C-alpha cells in the first residue's frame, strides 16, 4: 500500500559475488534511478550523477537507504503507488541479472539465490534499528564485528561509512554525488530524526544490545 516502508535484501546464488568490479556496482546504482519510473525505464544519454538537470520521473518508490556489498544488497524503500515496491524490486533483479549474464559471456540462469526478501517496517523496534542496520552493513567488509567497532572506535567506523562508495550513507553525511536517487527529507520526517541527531542515535543504538536484534542476512 502507498506509504508502506520495507527493508529489501537479496544475495547472490551460492553466496557468489554479484558485483565483480566498479562497472557492476555502477550499473546497479544507476538502475536505482532509471528503473524507478512507473511507465518504464528512464532513457537518457546524460550522466545523471554529473548534471544538475531535472528529470521527469513518476516514481514507484522513494529510496530512503541503499548499500551494496560484493555478494548482496540492502534497500530501504517507501511505497509511492500500490505494488510499487514489488514491481521496483522485480525490475532491479531482472535487469541486473540480464546485464550480468551478457557481461559474463555464456552465463545463463539465476544470479540471486531466491526472490528478494521484502520485510515490512511496521513496528517501533524495526523503526529503531533497520535504517541504521542498512547503513552500517558495509562495516563488515573491514571489521569482523560491526557493533563493537562502533563502540571501540566510532570515529574510524563513521569515517569509513562516509567514504564508502557503494552506500547512501555518503550522500547523507559525506561527499556523495548520488543524492538524486534518495529522498532524505521524507526519510527524516517518517523516522522522526534529523541529520544533526542521526549519527548520535546510531552510536546510542550500538550500546543497547536489547534493540540490536537484526537477523544476519
C-alpha positions, 0 to 999 in steps of 0.5 A: 500500500502507498506509504508502506516502508520495507527493508529489501535484501537479496544475495547472490546464488551460492553466496557468489559475488554479484558485483565483480568490479566498479562497472557492476556496482555502477550499473546497479546504482544507476538502475536505482534511478532509471528503473524507478519510473512507473511507465518504464525505464528512464532513457537518457544519454546524460550522466545523471550523477554529473548534471544538475538537470531535472528529470521527469520521473513518476516514481514507484518508490522513494529510496530512503537507504541503499548499500551494496556489498560484493555478494548482496544488497540492502534497500530501504524503500517507501511505497509511492503507488500500490505494488510499487515496491514489488514491481521496483524490486522485480525490475532491479533483479531482472535487469541486473541479472540480464546485464550480468549474464551478457557481461559474463559471456555464456552465463545463463540462469539465476544470479540471486539465490531466491526472490528478494526478501521484502520485510515490512517496517511496521513496528517501533523496534524495526523503526529503531534499528533497520535504517541504521542496520542498512547503513552500517552493513558495509562495516563488515567488509573491514571489521569482523564485528560491526557493533563493537567497532562502533563502540571501540572506535566510532570515529574510524567506523563513521569515517569509513561509512562516509567514504564508502562508495557503494552506500547512501550513507555518503550522500547523507553525511559525506561527499556523495554525488548520488543524492538524486536517487534518495529522498532524505527529507521524507526519510527524516520526517517518517523516522522522526530524526534529523541529520544533526541527531542521526549519527548520535542515535546510531552510536546510542543504538550500538550500546543497547544490545536489547534493540540490536536484534537484526537477523544476519542476512 
